């Protein structure tokens, strides 16, 4: 099922809250590289929480993008 709210709208709301001083940092979870790049165009992303372990390497490209 696709997300009901476009990524730009939800991340944009975090950007607005940050500009108002209500939140200090923005983090995301379960993003792929393309979603991370889209979010970074809107607001600085300081944390990405994706599954990453020896048995599940699906998020390796995201890890590389964060490095």
PDB file of N, H, CA, C and O in Angstrom:
ATOM      1  N   UNK A   1       0.837  -1.178   0.000  1.00  0.00           N
ATOM      2  CA  UNK A   1       0.000   0.000   0.000  1.00  0.00           C
ATOM      3  C   UNK A   1       0.885   1.246   0.000  1.00  0.00           C
ATOM      4  O   UNK A   1       1.745   1.371   0.872  1.00  0.00           O
ATOM      5  N   UNK A   2       0.709   2.160  -0.934  1.00  0.00           N
ATOM      6  H   UNK A   2       0.010   2.059  -1.642  1.00  0.00           H
ATOM      7  CA  UNK A   2       1.513   3.382  -0.960  1.00  0.00           C
ATOM      8  C   UNK A   2       1.161   4.289   0.221  1.00  0.00           C
ATOM      9  O   UNK A   2       0.076   4.207   0.796  1.00  0.00           O
ATOM     10  N   UNK A   3       2.108   5.148   0.556  1.00  0.00           N
ATOM     11  H   UNK A   3       2.990   5.215   0.089  1.00  0.00           H
ATOM     12  CA  UNK A   3       1.869   6.080   1.653  1.00  0.00           C
ATOM     13  C   UNK A   3       0.725   7.016   1.311  1.00  0.00           C
ATOM     14  O   UNK A   3       0.611   7.472   0.173  1.00  0.00           O
ATOM     15  N   UNK A   4      -0.122   7.305   2.290  1.00  0.00           N
ATOM     16  H   UNK A   4      -0.029   6.935   3.214  1.00  0.00           H
ATOM     17  CA  UNK A   4      -1.255   8.195   2.089  1.00  0.00           C
ATOM     18  C   UNK A   4      -0.805   9.647   1.981  1.00  0.00           C
ATOM     19  O   UNK A   4      -1.465  10.452   1.323  1.00  0.00           O
ATOM     20  N   UNK A   5       0.309   9.987   2.620  1.00  0.00           N
ATOM     21  H   UNK A   5       0.844   9.334   3.154  1.00  0.00           H
ATOM     22  CA  UNK A   5       0.825  11.357   2.615  1.00  0.00           C
ATOM     23  C   UNK A   5       2.124  11.386   1.820  1.00  0.00           C
ATOM     24  O   UNK A   5       3.028  10.598   2.099  1.00  0.00           O
ATOM     25  N   UNK A   6       2.239  12.276   0.837  1.00  0.00           N
ATOM     26  H   UNK A   6       1.506  12.916   0.611  1.00  0.00           H
ATOM     27  CA  UNK A   6       3.488  12.360   0.082  1.00  0.00           C
ATOM     28  C   UNK A   6       4.679  12.671   0.986  1.00  0.00           C
ATOM     29  O   UNK A   6       4.558  13.434   1.945  1.00  0.00           O
ATOM     30  N   UNK A   7       5.817  12.079   0.675  1.00  0.00           N
ATOM     31  H   UNK A   7       5.915  11.459  -0.104  1.00  0.00           H
ATOM     32  CA  UNK A   7       7.034  12.269   1.463  1.00  0.00           C
ATOM     33  C   UNK A   7       7.343  13.753   1.640  1.00  0.00           C
ATOM     34  O   UNK A   7       7.678  14.188   2.742  1.00  0.00           O
ATOM     35  N   UNK A   8       7.235  14.533   0.567  1.00  0.00           N
ATOM     36  H   UNK A   8       6.963  14.180  -0.328  1.00  0.00           H
ATOM     37  CA  UNK A   8       7.562  15.957   0.654  1.00  0.00           C
ATOM     38  C   UNK A   8       6.663  16.691   1.649  1.00  0.00           C
ATOM     39  O   UNK A   8       7.105  17.634   2.305  1.00  0.00           O
ATOM     40  N   UNK A   9       5.419  16.266   1.760  1.00  0.00           N
ATOM     41  H   UNK A   9       5.060  15.500   1.227  1.00  0.00           H
ATOM     42  CA  UNK A   9       4.511  16.899   2.718  1.00  0.00           C
ATOM     43  C   UNK A   9       4.879  16.549   4.152  1.00  0.00           C
ATOM     44  O   UNK A   9       4.922  17.429   5.013  1.00  0.00           O
ATOM     45  N   UNK A  10       5.146  15.272   4.418  1.00  0.00           N
ATOM     46  H   UNK A  10       5.111  14.558   3.719  1.00  0.00           H
ATOM     47  CA  UNK A  10       5.455  14.879   5.797  1.00  0.00           C
ATOM     48  C   UNK A  10       6.809  15.422   6.235  1.00  0.00           C
ATOM     49  O   UNK A  10       6.941  15.915   7.356  1.00  0.00           O
ATOM     50  N   UNK A  11       7.813  15.339   5.372  1.00  0.00           N
ATOM     51  H   UNK A  11       7.706  14.938   4.462  1.00  0.00           H
ATOM     52  CA  UNK A  11       9.128  15.878   5.730  1.00  0.00           C
ATOM     53  C   UNK A  11       9.069  17.409   5.789  1.00  0.00           C
ATOM     54  O   UNK A  11       9.737  18.036   6.612  1.00  0.00           O
ATOM     55  N   UNK A  12       8.272  17.988   4.917  1.00  0.00           N
ATOM     56  H   UNK A  12       7.730  17.479   4.249  1.00  0.00           H
ATOM     57  CA  UNK A  12       8.088  19.442   4.948  1.00  0.00           C
ATOM     58  C   UNK A  12       7.506  19.913   6.266  1.00  0.00           C
ATOM     59  O   UNK A  12       7.856  20.990   6.748  1.00  0.00           O
ATOM     60  N   UNK A  13       6.625  19.122   6.853  1.00  0.00           N
ATOM     61  H   UNK A  13       6.341  18.247   6.461  1.00  0.00           H
ATOM     62  CA  UNK A  13       6.066  19.472   8.161  1.00  0.00           C
ATOM     63  C   UNK A  13       7.150  19.446   9.236  1.00  0.00           C
ATOM     64  O   UNK A  13       7.173  20.304  10.118  1.00  0.00           O
ATOM     65  N   UNK A  14       8.043  18.465   9.164  1.00  0.00           N
ATOM     66  H   UNK A  14       8.024  17.768   8.447  1.00  0.00           H
ATOM     67  CA  UNK A  14       9.172  18.449  10.111  1.00  0.00           C
ATOM     68  C   UNK A  14      10.057  19.675   9.913  1.00  0.00           C
ATOM     69  O   UNK A  14      10.537  20.249  10.890  1.00  0.00           O
ATOM     70  N   UNK A  15      10.280  20.083   8.672  1.00  0.00           N
ATOM     71  H   UNK A  15       9.890  19.617   7.878  1.00  0.00           H
ATOM     72  CA  UNK A  15      11.079  21.273   8.395  1.00  0.00           C
ATOM     73  C   UNK A  15      10.423  22.510   9.007  1.00  0.00           C
ATOM     74  O   UNK A  15      11.102  23.362   9.580  1.00  0.00           O
ATOM     75  N   UNK A  16       9.097  22.602   8.883  1.00  0.00           N
ATOM     76  H   UNK A  16       8.545  21.910   8.418  1.00  0.00           H
ATOM     77  CA  UNK A  16       8.368  23.737   9.457  1.00  0.00           C
ATOM     78  C   UNK A  16       8.505  23.748  10.984  1.00  0.00           C
ATOM     79  O   UNK A  16       8.748  24.794  11.586  1.00  0.00           O
ATOM     80  N   UNK A  17       8.348  22.583  11.596  1.00  0.00           N
ATOM     81  H   UNK A  17       8.150  21.734  11.107  1.00  0.00           H
ATOM     82  CA  UNK A  17       8.482  22.496  13.049  1.00  0.00           C
ATOM     83  C   UNK A  17       9.891  22.867  13.495  1.00  0.00           C
ATOM     84  O   UNK A  17      10.067  23.490  14.543  1.00  0.00           O
ATOM     85  N   UNK A  18      10.891  22.490  12.710  1.00  0.00           N
ATOM     86  H   UNK A  18      10.748  21.984  11.860  1.00  0.00           H
ATOM     87  CA  UNK A  18      12.267  22.835  13.038  1.00  0.00           C
ATOM     88  C   UNK A  18      12.476  24.350  12.933  1.00  0.00           C
ATOM     89  O   UNK A  18      13.113  24.950  13.798  1.00  0.00           O
ATOM     90  N   UNK A  19      11.945  24.959  11.887  1.00  0.00           N
ATOM     91  H   UNK A  19      11.427  24.471  11.184  1.00  0.00           H
ATOM     92  CA  UNK A  19      12.071  26.406  11.717  1.00  0.00           C
ATOM     93  C   UNK A  19      11.388  27.167  12.843  1.00  0.00           C
ATOM     94  O   UNK A  19      11.842  28.242  13.235  1.00  0.00           O
ATOM     95  N   UNK A  20      10.304  26.616  13.360  1.00  0.00           N
ATOM     96  H   UNK A  20       9.935  25.743  13.041  1.00  0.00           H
ATOM     97  CA  UNK A  20       9.593  27.245  14.477  1.00  0.00           C
ATOM     98  C   UNK A  20      10.287  27.007  15.812  1.00  0.00           C
ATOM     99  O   UNK A  20       9.889  27.583  16.824  1.00  0.00           O
ATOM    100  N   UNK A  21      11.308  26.176  15.829  1.00  0.00           N
ATOM    101  H   UNK A  21      11.632  25.708  15.007  1.00  0.00           H
ATOM    102  CA  UNK A  21      12.023  25.879  17.062  1.00  0.00           C
ATOM    103  C   UNK A  21      11.359  24.821  17.918  1.00  0.00           C
ATOM    104  O   UNK A  21      11.726  24.649  19.080  1.00  0.00           O
ATOM    105  N   UNK A  22      10.401  24.119  17.374  1.00  0.00           N
ATOM    106  H   UNK A  22      10.103  24.259  16.430  1.00  0.00           H
ATOM    107  CA  UNK A  22       9.691  23.096  18.150  1.00  0.00           C
ATOM    108  C   UNK A  22      10.459  21.783  18.200  1.00  0.00           C
ATOM    109  O   UNK A  22      10.318  21.021  19.156  1.00  0.00           O
ATOM    110  N   UNK A  23      11.266  21.510  17.187  1.00  0.00           N
ATOM    111  H   UNK A  23      11.381  22.129  16.410  1.00  0.00           H
ATOM    112  CA  UNK A  23      12.132  20.342  17.192  1.00  0.00           C
ATOM    113  C   UNK A  23      13.531  20.788  16.776  1.00  0.00           C
ATOM    114  O   UNK A  23      13.681  21.775  16.057  1.00  0.00           O
ATOM    115  N   UNK A  24      14.532  20.078  17.217  1.00  0.00           N
ATOM    116  H   UNK A  24      14.410  19.275  17.802  1.00  0.00           H
ATOM    117  CA  UNK A  24      15.908  20.449  16.908  1.00  0.00           C
ATOM    118  C   UNK A  24      16.442  19.711  15.687  1.00  0.00           C
ATOM    119  O   UNK A  24      17.072  20.320  14.822  1.00  0.00           O
ATOM    120  N   UNK A  25      16.197  18.405  15.609  1.00  0.00           N
ATOM    121  H   UNK A  25      15.685  17.911  16.312  1.00  0.00           H
ATOM    122  CA  UNK A  25      16.757  17.585  14.546  1.00  0.00           C
ATOM    123  C   UNK A  25      15.668  16.730  13.899  1.00  0.00           C
ATOM    124  O   UNK A  25      14.612  16.482  14.481  1.00  0.00           O
ATOM    125  N   UNK A  26      15.961  16.290  12.679  1.00  0.00           N
ATOM    126  H   UNK A  26      16.819  16.491  12.206  1.00  0.00           H
ATOM    127  CA  UNK A  26      15.027  15.429  11.955  1.00  0.00           C
ATOM    128  C   UNK A  26      15.736  14.122  11.623  1.00  0.00           C
ATOM    129  O   UNK A  26      16.846  14.122  11.091  1.00  0.00           O
ATOM    130  N   UNK A  27      15.090  13.021  11.940  1.00  0.00           N
ATOM    131  H   UNK A  27      14.189  13.021  12.373  1.00  0.00           H
ATOM    132  CA  UNK A  27      15.576  11.698  11.590  1.00  0.00           C
ATOM    133  C   UNK A  27      14.485  10.932  10.876  1.00  0.00           C
ATOM    134  O   UNK A  27      13.306  11.266  10.991  1.00  0.00           O
ATOM    135  N   UNK A  28      14.872   9.914  10.146  1.00  0.00           N
ATOM    136  H   UNK A  28      15.830   9.643  10.054  1.00  0.00           H
ATOM    137  CA  UNK A  28      13.924   9.106   9.390  1.00  0.00           C
ATOM    138  C   UNK A  28      14.224   7.631   9.612  1.00  0.00           C
ATOM    139  O   UNK A  28      15.292   7.269  10.106  1.00  0.00           O
ATOM    140  N   UNK A  29      13.273   6.791   9.244  1.00  0.00           N
ATOM    141  H   UNK A  29      12.406   7.085   8.843  1.00  0.00           H
ATOM    142  CA  UNK A  29      13.508   5.356   9.335  1.00  0.00           C
ATOM    143  C   UNK A  29      12.911   4.654   8.123  1.00  0.00           C
ATOM    144  O   UNK A  29      11.939   5.106   7.518  1.00  0.00           O
ATOM    145  N   UNK A  30      13.539   3.530   7.799  1.00  0.00           N
ATOM    146  H   UNK A  30      14.329   3.164   8.290  1.00  0.00           H
ATOM    147  CA  UNK A  30      13.084   2.685   6.694  1.00  0.00           C
ATOM    148  C   UNK A  30      13.028   3.430   5.365  1.00  0.00           C
ATOM    149  O   UNK A  30      12.118   3.200   4.568  1.00  0.00           O
ATOM    150  N   UNK A  31      13.980   4.310   5.117  1.00  0.00           N
ATOM    151  H   UNK A  31      14.719   4.497   5.764  1.00  0.00           H
ATOM    152  CA  UNK A  31      14.084   5.039   3.857  1.00  0.00           C
ATOM    153  C   UNK A  31      15.059   4.334   2.938  1.00  0.00           C
ATOM    154  O   UNK A  31      16.045   3.754   3.393  1.00  0.00           O
ATOM    155  N   UNK A  32      14.781   4.383   1.631  1.00  0.00           N
ATOM    156  H   UNK A  32      13.980   4.854   1.261  1.00  0.00           H
ATOM    157  CA  UNK A  32      15.784   3.951   0.669  1.00  0.00           C
ATOM    158  C   UNK A  32      16.573   5.192   0.237  1.00  0.00           C
ATOM    159  O   UNK A  32      16.282   6.300   0.687  1.00  0.00           O
ATOM    160  N   UNK A  33      17.555   5.011  -0.620  1.00  0.00           N
ATOM    161  H   UNK A  33      17.792   4.111  -0.986  1.00  0.00           H
ATOM    162  CA  UNK A  33      18.440   6.117  -1.009  1.00  0.00           C
ATOM    163  C   UNK A  33      17.654   7.239  -1.691  1.00  0.00           C
ATOM    164  O   UNK A  33      17.903   8.414  -1.424  1.00  0.00           O
ATOM    165  N   UNK A  34      16.722   6.893  -2.557  1.00  0.00           N
ATOM    166  H   UNK A  34      16.520   5.938  -2.774  1.00  0.00           H
ATOM    167  CA  UNK A  34      15.958   7.920  -3.263  1.00  0.00           C
ATOM    168  C   UNK A  34      15.099   8.735  -2.301  1.00  0.00           C
ATOM    169  O   UNK A  34      15.011   9.956  -2.432  1.00  0.00           O
ATOM    170  N   UNK A  35      14.475   8.080  -1.349  1.00  0.00           N
ATOM    171  H   UNK A  35      14.546   7.088  -1.243  1.00  0.00           H
ATOM    172  CA  UNK A  35      13.672   8.803  -0.354  1.00  0.00           C
ATOM    173  C   UNK A  35      14.560   9.698   0.504  1.00  0.00           C
ATOM    174  O   UNK A  35      14.184  10.825   0.825  1.00  0.00           O
ATOM    175  N   UNK A  36      15.727   9.201   0.870  1.00  0.00           N
ATOM    176  H   UNK A  36      16.033   8.286   0.609  1.00  0.00           H
ATOM    177  CA  UNK A  36      16.657   9.996   1.659  1.00  0.00           C
ATOM    178  C   UNK A  36      17.093  11.241   0.896  1.00  0.00           C
ATOM    179  O   UNK A  36      17.147  12.328   1.470  1.00  0.00           O
ATOM    180  N   UNK A  37      17.401  11.098  -0.376  1.00  0.00           N
ATOM    181  H   UNK A  37      17.357  10.215  -0.842  1.00  0.00           H
ATOM    182  CA  UNK A  37      17.795  12.258  -1.183  1.00  0.00           C
ATOM    183  C   UNK A  37      16.657  13.266  -1.292  1.00  0.00           C
ATOM    184  O   UNK A  37      16.890  14.472  -1.209  1.00  0.00           O
ATOM    185  N   UNK A  38      15.434  12.786  -1.478  1.00  0.00           N
ATOM    186  H   UNK A  38      15.245  11.807  -1.546  1.00  0.00           H
ATOM    187  CA  UNK A  38      14.277  13.693  -1.542  1.00  0.00           C
ATOM    188  C   UNK A  38      14.108  14.442  -0.227  1.00  0.00           C
ATOM    189  O   UNK A  38      13.852  15.646  -0.226  1.00  0.00           O
ATOM    190  N   UNK A  39      14.249  13.742   0.886  1.00  0.00           N
ATOM    191  H   UNK A  39      14.457  12.764   0.885  1.00  0.00           H
ATOM    192  CA  UNK A  39      14.103  14.373   2.200  1.00  0.00           C
ATOM    193  C   UNK A  39      15.205  15.391   2.443  1.00  0.00           C
ATOM    194  O   UNK A  39      14.947  16.464   2.987  1.00  0.00           O
ATOM    195  N   UNK A  40      16.432  15.067   2.048  1.00  0.00           N
ATOM    196  H   UNK A  40      16.642  14.195   1.606  1.00  0.00           H
ATOM    197  CA  UNK A  40      17.569  15.979   2.253  1.00  0.00           C
ATOM    198  C   UNK A  40      17.424  17.277   1.473  1.00  0.00           C
ATOM    199  O   UNK A  40      18.025  18.285   1.843  1.00  0.00           O
ATOM    200  N   UNK A  41      16.634  17.273   0.392  1.00  0.00           N
ATOM    201  H   UNK A  41      16.145  16.454   0.090  1.00  0.00           H
ATOM    202  CA  UNK A  41      16.390  18.507  -0.352  1.00  0.00           C
ATOM    203  C   UNK A  41      15.495  19.464   0.428  1.00  0.00           C
ATOM    204  O   UNK A  41      15.443  20.659   0.137  1.00  0.00           O
ATOM    205  N   UNK A  42      14.791  18.924   1.420  1.00  0.00           N
ATOM    206  H   UNK A  42      14.833  17.953   1.656  1.00  0.00           H
ATOM    207  CA  UNK A  42      13.830  19.718   2.183  1.00  0.00           C
ATOM    208  C   UNK A  42      14.412  20.178   3.511  1.00  0.00           C
ATOM    209  O   UNK A  42      14.218  21.327   3.909  1.00  0.00           O
ATOM    210  N   UNK A  43      15.117  19.297   4.195  1.00  0.00           N
ATOM    211  H   UNK A  43      15.275  18.364   3.871  1.00  0.00           H
ATOM    212  CA  UNK A  43      15.626  19.586   5.537  1.00  0.00           C
ATOM    213  C   UNK A  43      16.848  18.698   5.783  1.00  0.00           C
ATOM    214  O   UNK A  43      16.913  17.590   5.251  1.00  0.00           O
ATOM    215  N   UNK A  44      17.813  19.160   6.576  1.00  0.00           N
ATOM    216  H   UNK A  44      17.760  20.060   7.008  1.00  0.00           H
ATOM    217  CA  UNK A  44      18.938  18.285   6.926  1.00  0.00           C
ATOM    218  C   UNK A  44      18.442  17.073   7.729  1.00  0.00           C
ATOM    219  O   UNK A  44      17.664  17.217   8.672  1.00  0.00           O
ATOM    220  N   UNK A  45      18.894  15.910   7.347  1.00  0.00           N
ATOM    221  H   UNK A  45      19.526  15.793   6.580  1.00  0.00           H
ATOM    222  CA  UNK A  45      18.547  14.668   8.049  1.00  0.00           C
ATOM    223  C   UNK A  45      19.758  14.264   8.873  1.00  0.00           C
ATOM    224  O   UNK A  45      20.847  14.068   8.333  1.00  0.00           O
ATOM    225  N   UNK A  46      19.567  14.139  10.188  1.00  0.00           N
ATOM    226  H   UNK A  46      18.683  14.299  10.627  1.00  0.00           H
ATOM    227  CA  UNK A  46      20.707  13.843  11.053  1.00  0.00           C
ATOM    228  C   UNK A  46      20.786  12.392  11.483  1.00  0.00           C
ATOM    229  O   UNK A  46      21.800  11.963  12.032  1.00  0.00           O
ATOM    230  N   UNK A  47      19.716  11.623  11.237  1.00  0.00           N
ATOM    231  H   UNK A  47      18.893  11.972  10.790  1.00  0.00           H
ATOM    232  CA  UNK A  47      19.732  10.209  11.630  1.00  0.00           C
ATOM    233  C   UNK A  47      18.858   9.403  10.681  1.00  0.00           C
ATOM    234  O   UNK A  47      17.799   9.852  10.243  1.00  0.00           O
ATOM    235  N   UNK A  48      19.331   8.202  10.378  1.00  0.00           N
ATOM    236  H   UNK A  48      20.191   7.837  10.735  1.00  0.00           H
ATOM    237  CA  UNK A  48      18.551   7.253   9.581  1.00  0.00           C
ATOM    238  C   UNK A  48      18.546   5.937  10.344  1.00  0.00           C
ATOM    239  O   UNK A  48      19.603   5.390  10.657  1.00  0.00           O
ATOM    240  N   UNK A  49      17.364   5.434  10.638  1.00  0.00           N
ATOM    241  H   UNK A  49      16.505   5.878  10.383  1.00  0.00           H
ATOM    242  CA  UNK A  49      17.242   4.185  11.379  1.00  0.00           C
ATOM    243  C   UNK A  49      16.623   3.135  10.463  1.00  0.00           C
ATOM    244  O   UNK A  49      15.403   3.029  10.341  1.00  0.00           O
ATOM    245  N   UNK A  50      17.488   2.373   9.830  1.00  0.00           N
ATOM    246  H   UNK A  50      18.480   2.459   9.929  1.00  0.00           H
ATOM    247  CA  UNK A  50      17.082   1.259   8.983  1.00  0.00           C
ATOM    248  C   UNK A  50      17.654  -0.023   9.567  1.00  0.00           C
ATOM    249  O   UNK A  50      18.625   0.007  10.323  1.00  0.00           O
ATOM    250  N   UNK A  51      17.052  -1.136   9.213  1.00  0.00           N
ATOM    251  H   UNK A  51      16.263  -1.160   8.598  1.00  0.00           H
ATOM    252  CA  UNK A  51      17.593  -2.427   9.652  1.00  0.00           C
ATOM    253  C   UNK A  51      18.937  -2.644   8.955  1.00  0.00           C
ATOM    254  O   UNK A  51      19.054  -2.491   7.739  1.00  0.00           O
ATOM    255  N   UNK A  52      19.930  -2.997   9.736  1.00  0.00           N
ATOM    256  H   UNK A  52      19.835  -3.122  10.724  1.00  0.00           H
ATOM    257  CA  UNK A  52      21.256  -3.261   9.173  1.00  0.00           C
ATOM    258  C   UNK A  52      21.940  -4.288  10.065  1.00  0.00           C
ATOM    259  O   UNK A  52      22.283  -4.002  11.212  1.00  0.00           O
ATOM    260  N   UNK A  53      22.134  -5.478   9.528  1.00  0.00           N
ATOM    261  H   UNK A  53      21.855  -5.710   8.596  1.00  0.00           H
ATOM    262  CA  UNK A  53      22.834  -6.508  10.281  1.00  0.00           C
ATOM    263  C   UNK A  53      23.477  -7.490   9.309  1.00  0.00           C
ATOM    264  O   UNK A  53      23.307  -7.363   8.096  1.00  0.00           O
ATOM    265  N   UNK A  54      24.197  -8.448   9.820  1.00  0.00           N
ATOM    266  H   UNK A  54      24.334  -8.551  10.805  1.00  0.00           H
ATOM    267  CA  UNK A  54      24.947  -9.384   8.989  1.00  0.00           C
ATOM    268  C   UNK A  54      24.026 -10.165   8.043  1.00  0.00           C
ATOM    269  O   UNK A  54      24.410 -10.463   6.912  1.00  0.00           O
ATOM    270  N   UNK A  55      22.843 -10.489   8.490  1.00  0.00           N
ATOM    271  H   UNK A  55      22.531 -10.247   9.408  1.00  0.00           H
ATOM    272  CA  UNK A  55      21.931 -11.296   7.687  1.00  0.00           C
ATOM    273  C   UNK A  55      21.071 -10.472   6.734  1.00  0.00           C
ATOM    274  O   UNK A  55      20.512 -11.013   5.780  1.00  0.00           O
ATOM    275  N   UNK A  56      20.959  -9.172   6.984  1.00  0.00           N
ATOM    276  H   UNK A  56      21.412  -8.732   7.759  1.00  0.00           H
ATOM    277  CA  UNK A  56      20.091  -8.316   6.169  1.00  0.00           C
ATOM    278  C   UNK A  56      20.881  -7.101   5.697  1.00  0.00           C
ATOM    279  O   UNK A  56      21.054  -6.139   6.446  1.00  0.00           O
ATOM    280  N   UNK A  57      21.357  -7.144   4.462  1.00  0.00           N
ATOM    281  H   UNK A  57      21.217  -7.925   3.854  1.00  0.00           H
ATOM    282  CA  UNK A  57      22.219  -6.090   3.926  1.00  0.00           C
ATOM    283  C   UNK A  57      21.473  -5.174   2.944  1.00  0.00           C
ATOM    284  O   UNK A  57      22.101  -4.451   2.170  1.00  0.00           O
ATOM    285  N   UNK A  58      20.144  -5.205   2.975  1.00  0.00           N
ATOM    286  H   UNK A  58      19.633  -5.791   3.603  1.00  0.00           H
ATOM    287  CA  UNK A  58      19.344  -4.411   2.039  1.00  0.00           C
ATOM    288  C   UNK A  58      19.640  -2.923   2.156  1.00  0.00           C
ATOM    289  O   UNK A  58      19.583  -2.211   1.153  1.00  0.00           O
ATOM    290  N   UNK A  59      19.953  -2.436   3.343  1.00  0.00           N
ATOM    291  H   UNK A  59      20.000  -3.015   4.157  1.00  0.00           H
ATOM    292  CA  UNK A  59      20.176  -1.007   3.558  1.00  0.00           C
ATOM    293  C   UNK A  59      21.619  -0.561   3.349  1.00  0.00           C
ATOM    294  O   UNK A  59      21.955   0.578   3.672  1.00  0.00           O
ATOM    295  N   UNK A  60      22.476  -1.424   2.820  1.00  0.00           N
ATOM    296  H   UNK A  60      22.203  -2.350   2.558  1.00  0.00           H
ATOM    297  CA  UNK A  60      23.869  -1.030   2.572  1.00  0.00           C
ATOM    298  C   UNK A  60      23.983   0.226   1.702  1.00  0.00           C
ATOM    299  O   UNK A  60      24.824   1.074   1.999  1.00  0.00           O
ATOM    300  N   UNK A  61      23.177   0.390   0.636  1.00  0.00           N
ATOM    301  H   UNK A  61      22.494  -0.299   0.394  1.00  0.00           H
ATOM    302  CA  UNK A  61      23.279   1.621  -0.148  1.00  0.00           C
ATOM    303  C   UNK A  61      22.929   2.872   0.675  1.00  0.00           C
ATOM    304  O   UNK A  61      23.515   3.934   0.468  1.00  0.00           O
ATOM    305  N   UNK A  62      21.986   2.745   1.594  1.00  0.00           N
ATOM    306  H   UNK A  62      21.510   1.881   1.762  1.00  0.00           H
ATOM    307  CA  UNK A  62      21.627   3.879   2.456  1.00  0.00           C
ATOM    308  C   UNK A  62      22.781   4.178   3.410  1.00  0.00           C
ATOM    309  O   UNK A  62      23.109   5.341   3.647  1.00  0.00           O
ATOM    310  N   UNK A  63      23.389   3.141   3.948  1.00  0.00           N
ATOM    311  H   UNK A  63      23.122   2.197   3.755  1.00  0.00           H
ATOM    312  CA  UNK A  63      24.546   3.315   4.821  1.00  0.00           C
ATOM    313  C   UNK A  63      25.665   4.054   4.086  1.00  0.00           C
ATOM    314  O   UNK A  63      26.290   4.956   4.644  1.00  0.00           O
ATOM    315  N   UNK A  64      25.908   3.677   2.860  1.00  0.00           N
ATOM    316  H   UNK A  64      25.400   2.944   2.407  1.00  0.00           H
ATOM    317  CA  UNK A  64      26.933   4.359   2.044  1.00  0.00           C
ATOM    318  C   UNK A  64      26.561   5.813   1.797  1.00  0.00           C
ATOM    319  O   UNK A  64      27.424   6.689   1.854  1.00  0.00           O
ATOM    320  N   UNK A  65      25.292   6.080   1.523  1.00  0.00           N
ATOM    321  H   UNK A  65      24.592   5.368   1.476  1.00  0.00           H
ATOM    322  CA  UNK A  65      24.847   7.457   1.280  1.00  0.00           C
ATOM    323  C   UNK A  65      25.014   8.314   2.529  1.00  0.00           C
ATOM    324  O   UNK A  65      25.285   9.510   2.429  1.00  0.00           O
ATOM    325  N   UNK A  66      24.855   7.716   3.689  1.00  0.00           N
ATOM    326  H   UNK A  66      24.635   6.744   3.771  1.00  0.00           H
ATOM    327  CA  UNK A  66      24.993   8.458   4.950  1.00  0.00           C
ATOM    328  C   UNK A  66      26.462   8.719   5.290  1.00  0.00           C
ATOM    329  O   UNK A  66      26.793   9.717   5.931  1.00  0.00           O
ATOM    330  N   UNK A  67      27.323   7.822   4.859  1.00  0.00           N
ATOM    331  H   UNK A  67      27.053   7.011   4.339  1.00  0.00           H
ATOM    332  CA  UNK A  67      28.742   7.971   5.181  1.00  0.00           C
ATOM    333  C   UNK A  67      29.283   9.201   4.492  1.00  0.00           C
ATOM    334  O   UNK A  67      30.465   9.515   4.629  1.00  0.00           O
TER     335      UNK A  67
END
